[in-house]
């Protein structure tokens, strides 16, 4: 059994909501086995306050996050990723930078809670739903026997996780 700490990058176009939710959830639920990061292809420059409110309500870290470009993780000296997950369909369809190493990739798309227009209750419900879907995927991911599963089987499992409840329906592709 290995004591390896796996680096995981969550990608979304704006890096203000879904990828931030996923980064925080994995940071806590990963039990020290994972280092979580998030970034975006066109970062908004600020984290959506509803995402931070939802994280706080669920007992996850809600401070220290920033909306940043995925280019930071393709630069020399950046942490080498073991896994990269797109959590929005837009980022999934974009041409990604060339990543150092050969990270495993999958698409775990969920609806964008930041796109919801409505009452405060409706918006918060959208964030709660996105957080629940992401947590379900992350819990399935952290339960995988990463040290003992072969790459092909792992790729299949990662795609199956992406197809869980709440999927935005663009499964079958890789990030």
C-alpha positions as semicolon CSV with decimal commas, in nm:
position;residue;x (nm);y (nm);z (nm)
1;X;0,000;0,000;0,000
2;X;0,128;0,343;-0,089
3;X;0,119;0,662;0,117
4;X;0,110;0,874;-0,197
5;X;-0,076;1,203;-0,181
6;X;-0,266;1,255;-0,505
7;X;-0,300;1,600;-0,665
8;X;-0,646;1,669;-0,808
9;X;-0,743;1,969;-1,019
10;X;-1,108;2,064;-1,072
11;X;-1,172;2,276;-1,381
12;X;-1,461;2,501;-1,470
13;X;-1,478;2,798;-1,702
14;X;-1,521;3,072;-1,438
15;X;-1,364;2,896;-1,136
16;X;-1,611;3,072;-0,909
17;X;-1,861;2,808;-0,796
18;X;-1,856;2,436;-0,890
19;X;-1,479;2,393;-0,903
20;X;-1,445;2,582;-0,574
21;X;-1,711;2,359;-0,413
22;X;-1,528;2,049;-0,534
23;X;-1,188;2,175;-0,418
24;X;-1,316;2,240;-0,067
25;X;-1,511;1,915;-0,039
26;X;-1,218;1,701;-0,152
27;X;-0,980;1,891;0,075
28;X;-1,181;1,775;0,376
29;X;-1,318;1,440;0,260
30;X;-0,988;1,325;0,114
31;X;-0,850;1,260;0,459
32;X;-0,501;1,385;0,371
33;X;-0,470;1,146;0,074
34;X;-0,548;1,423;-0,175
35;X;-0,439;1,781;-0,242
36;X;-0,724;1,960;-0,416
37;X;-0,694;2,256;-0,651
38;X;-0,932;2,443;-0,879
39;X;-0,893;2,669;-1,179
40;X;-1,078;2,802;-1,481
41;X;-1,023;2,871;-1,848
42;X;-1,176;3,219;-1,809
43;X;-1,168;3,285;-1,434
44;X;-1,416;3,539;-1,304
45;X;-1,157;3,677;-1,063
46;X;-1,371;3,624;-0,755
47;X;-1,538;3,333;-0,582
48;X;-1,917;3,333;-0,584
49;X;-2,034;3,425;-0,231
50;X;-2,316;3,169;-0,253
51;X;-2,056;2,894;-0,298
52;X;-1,873;3,007;0,015
53;X;-2,201;3,030;0,207
54;X;-2,291;2,674;0,105
55;X;-1,950;2,539;0,201
56;X;-1,974;2,705;0,540
57;X;-2,326;2,569;0,595
58;X;-2,202;2,216;0,519
59;X;-1,898;2,246;0,745
60;X;-1,638;2,261;0,469
61;X;-1,352;2,511;0,445
62;X;-1,491;2,839;0,308
63;X;-1,187;3,068;0,316
64;X;-0,866;3,103;0,120
65;X;-1,011;3,028;-0,222
66;X;-0,943;3,232;-0,534
67;X;-1,063;3,231;-0,892
68;X;-0,755;3,165;-1,105
69;X;-0,648;3,057;-1,452
70;X;-0,578;2,698;-1,535
71;X;-0,260;2,822;-1,705
72;X;-0,104;2,844;-1,356
73;X;-0,111;2,465;-1,338
74;X;0,059;2,419;-1,675
75;X;0,359;2,639;-1,586
76;X;0,700;2,502;-1,489
77;X;0,711;2,437;-1,116
78;X;0,336;2,386;-1,083
79;X;0,223;2,080;-0,887
80;X;0,200;1,775;-1,111
81;X;-0,160;1,658;-1,124
82;X;-0,263;1,295;-1,090
83;X;-0,627;1,365;-1,175
84;X;-0,806;1,645;-1,358
85;X;-1,186;1,667;-1,353
86;X;-1,395;1,913;-1,550
87;X;-1,711;2,004;-1,361
88;X;-1,878;2,216;-1,628
89;X;-1,960;2,139;-1,988
90;X;-1,798;2,457;-2,123
91;X;-1,454;2,377;-1,979
92;X;-1,496;2,017;-2,090
93;X;-1,530;2,127;-2,451
94;X;-1,234;2,367;-2,449
95;X;-0,879;2,296;-2,554
96;X;-0,693;2,249;-2,227
97;X;-0,329;2,337;-2,167
98;X;-0,071;2,061;-2,190
99;X;-0,047;1,919;-1,840
100;X;0,280;1,802;-1,688
101;X;0,283;1,425;-1,650
102;X;-0,005;1,213;-1,763
103;X;-0,297;1,290;-1,534
104;X;-0,611;1,082;-1,554
105;X;-0,905;1,291;-1,667
106;X;-1,283;1,268;-1,654
107;X;-1,584;1,492;-1,694
108;X;-1,802;1,529;-1,385
109;X;-2,036;1,798;-1,511
110;X;-2,315;1,938;-1,296
111;X;-2,553;2,226;-1,361
112;X;-2,415;2,572;-1,292
113;X;-2,572;2,705;-0,972
114;X;-2,433;3,052;-1,048
115;X;-2,655;3,066;-1,359
116;X;-2,974;3,034;-1,155
117;X;-3,186;3,348;-1,151
118;X;-3,453;3,371;-0,889
119;X;-3,511;3,424;-0,522
120;X;-3,237;3,385;-0,264
121;X;-3,395;3,052;-0,165
122;X;-3,389;2,925;-0,525
123;X;-3,027;3,029;-0,571
124;X;-2,917;2,870;-0,244
125;X;-3,107;2,553;-0,337
126;X;-2,912;2,539;-0,666
127;X;-2,583;2,568;-0,477
128;X;-2,692;2,301;-0,228
129;X;-2,783;2,069;-0,515
130;X;-2,452;2,123;-0,695
131;X;-2,260;2,065;-0,370
132;X;-2,454;1,742;-0,305
133;X;-2,386;1,606;-0,654
134;X;-2,017;1,697;-0,630
135;X;-1,985;1,547;-0,283
136;X;-2,143;1,221;-0,405
137;X;-1,886;1,201;-0,686
138;X;-1,599;1,290;-0,455
139;X;-1,701;1,030;-0,197
140;X;-1,715;0,764;-0,469
141;X;-1,373;0,878;-0,592
142;X;-1,201;0,874;-0,251
143;X;-1,332;0,522;-0,188
144;X;-1,154;0,383;-0,497
145;X;-0,850;0,162;-0,430
146;X;-0,620;0,394;-0,627
147;X;-0,297;0,213;-0,536
148;X;-0,421;-0,124;-0,656
149;X;-0,648;-0,058;-0,954
150;X;-0,515;-0,068;-1,309
151;X;-0,538;0,241;-1,529
152;X;-0,807;0,110;-1,765
153;X;-1,033;0,004;-1,478
154;X;-0,972;0,336;-1,305
155;X;-1,063;0,532;-1,621
156;X;-1,387;0,335;-1,641
157;X;-1,467;0,405;-1,275
158;X;-1,393;0,778;-1,317
159;X;-1,633;0,798;-1,612
160;X;-1,899;0,607;-1,415
161;X;-1,862;0,855;-1,130
162;X;-1,916;1,137;-1,379
163;X;-2,241;0,975;-1,491
164;X;-2,387;0,970;-1,138
165;X;-2,707;1,154;-1,046
166;X;-2,699;1,517;-1,157
167;X;-2,483;1,459;-1,463
168;X;-2,513;1,723;-1,732
169;X;-2,512;1,445;-1,990
170;X;-2,188;1,481;-2,185
171;X;-2,040;1,156;-2,057
172;X;-1,813;0,936;-2,263
173;X;-1,566;1,213;-2,337
174;X;-1,255;1,283;-2,136
175;X;-1,130;1,617;-2,013
